[in-house]
Amino acid sequence: MNFLNGLIEGEAFRTNGGTILRLTPDMAKASGGRELVAGIRPEHVVLANGEGHLNGTVIVDEPTGAETQIALRIGGDEILANFRERVPVRAGDTLSIQLPSDKIHLFDKSTGQRLALGDTQ
């Protein structure tokens, strides 16, 4: 799982590396002012197809048969993504992705406990 440290600001999660993740309304209310960790599984990262995309620089691309595993640098954060198709990129290329808010998990940084957020998780 990708883990990104940061804080909730309004209706978004700002990572310590500067990446902005959109959140569901329930998630945006979860902070209580404490530091959090956002987690998203590599298989839940999707290629961008509209608003809310993030541009990352490909660090490593690893074709594994019909799938592609890609490590990206987005701002000061590194994200690992698994795609169920071939993605024709090379190290140094820019790739646009989305991190669906309904696939993001929030954890309390001090305890490691996942925050219970109703049906959003």
Summary of the structure (lengths in Angstrom):
residues: 121
radius of gyration: 14.4
end to end distance: 14.5
largest distance: 44.3
contacts: 346
relative contact order: 0.26
helix: 11%
strand: 48%
